Amino acid sequence: MIVGSGFLVIDVSFREQILKELEARGVELHGVKDEKVVFLAEGENAMELKARMDSLQRIEGVQGVYLTYFSLEDHKKEEEPG
């Protein structure tokens, strides 16, 4: 699982519709102020997370999607001989 966070720049006249759409998509919201919306999203892998970020850009009223943090994929460590 990969976690990414960032912010959206939105047209404030679409704020309520955008917030409802983000909630419906399972995007966690961590702050809304003026034209900025801070979010946290998850994906099974980097490609899925990228697809989710790309889809946010297509929501009506979203002017920009800016990823500020993402986790690296969790690789299971091989057990070392004891």
C-alpha positions as CSV (number, residue, x, y, z in Angstrom):
1,M,0.0,0.0,0.0
2,I,1.3,3.4,-0.9
3,V,0.0,6.6,0.7
4,G,0.2,10.0,-0.9
5,S,-0.8,13.4,0.3
6,G,-1.0,16.8,-1.3
7,F,-3.4,19.6,-2.1
8,L,-5.8,20.6,-4.8
9,V,-6.3,24.1,-6.1
10,I,-10.0,24.5,-6.8
11,D,-12.5,27.0,-8.2
12,V,-14.3,27.9,-5.0
13,S,-17.6,28.1,-6.8
14,F,-17.4,24.3,-7.1
15,R,-16.2,23.7,-3.5
16,E,-19.2,21.7,-2.2
17,Q,-19.4,19.5,-5.4
18,I,-15.7,18.8,-5.2
19,L,-15.7,17.9,-1.5
20,K,-18.7,15.5,-2.0
21,E,-16.9,13.9,-5.0
22,L,-13.7,13.4,-3.0
23,E,-15.6,11.9,-0.1
24,A,-17.4,9.5,-2.6
25,R,-13.9,8.4,-3.9
26,G,-12.6,7.6,-0.5
27,V,-10.1,10.5,-0.4
28,E,-9.4,11.7,3.2
29,L,-9.6,15.5,3.6
30,H,-7.4,17.1,6.1
31,G,-8.1,20.8,5.5
32,V,-10.0,23.2,3.3
33,K,-9.1,26.9,3.2
34,D,-10.1,29.2,0.4
35,E,-9.1,27.6,-2.9
36,K,-6.9,24.8,-1.3
37,V,-7.9,21.3,-0.2
38,V,-5.4,19.1,1.6
39,F,-5.9,15.4,1.1
40,L,-4.6,11.9,1.8
41,A,-5.1,9.1,-0.7
42,E,-4.0,5.4,-0.9
43,G,-3.2,3.0,-3.7
44,E,-2.1,-0.6,-3.8
45,N,1.0,0.4,-5.8
46,A,2.5,3.5,-7.5
47,M,0.5,3.1,-10.7
48,E,-2.8,2.9,-8.9
49,L,-1.9,6.0,-6.8
50,K,-0.9,7.9,-10.0
51,A,-4.2,6.9,-11.6
52,R,-6.1,8.2,-8.6
53,M,-4.1,11.5,-8.7
54,D,-4.8,11.8,-12.5
55,S,-8.5,11.2,-11.9
56,L,-8.7,14.1,-9.3
57,Q,-7.6,16.5,-12.0
58,R,-10.7,15.6,-14.1
59,I,-13.2,16.6,-11.4
60,E,-15.0,19.7,-12.5
61,G,-13.7,22.8,-10.8
62,V,-10.3,21.3,-9.9
63,Q,-7.6,23.6,-11.3
64,G,-4.5,21.7,-10.1
65,V,-3.4,18.6,-8.2
66,Y,-0.1,18.8,-6.3
67,L,1.4,15.7,-4.6
68,T,3.6,16.8,-1.7
69,Y,4.4,13.4,-0.1
70,F,4.2,9.7,-1.0
71,S,5.4,6.6,0.8
72,L,7.6,4.0,-0.8
73,E,6.2,0.5,-1.5
74,D,6.6,-1.8,1.5
75,H,8.8,-4.7,0.5
76,K,8.8,-7.7,2.8
77,K,12.2,-8.4,4.1
78,E,13.6,-11.9,3.6
79,E,14.1,-13.7,6.9
80,E,17.7,-13.9,7.8
81,P,19.0,-17.3,9.1
82,G,18.9,-17.4,12.9
